[in-house]
Amino acid sequence: MTMRFVSIFAIVLFLVTKANVSCNPLQLSACANAITSSTTPSSICCSKLKEQRPCLCKYMKDPRLQKMISSPNAKKVATTCGSPFPNC
């Protein structure tokens, strides 16, 4: 009974955490160097990219962000970080 409660609590916590993502493209500034110069992304970049993943489709629709977010290097960074771009 206790294990079942813990499992349900963990699932609810995960869903609530994912639902509370604050879309802020400035959080991806840690990835700017990797995107613009094809360097290996830092662990901070990967962490921020995974955190902001639910927002990427929104960013790709923004004309100010679209060029950088949809660039081949950005997609390479996402793949390197283990967080490929969603299909929008």
Summary of the structure (lengths in Angstrom):
residues: 88
radius of gyration: 15.4
end to end distance: 40.4
largest distance: 52.8
contacts: 205
relative contact order: 0.15
helix: 75%
strand: 0%
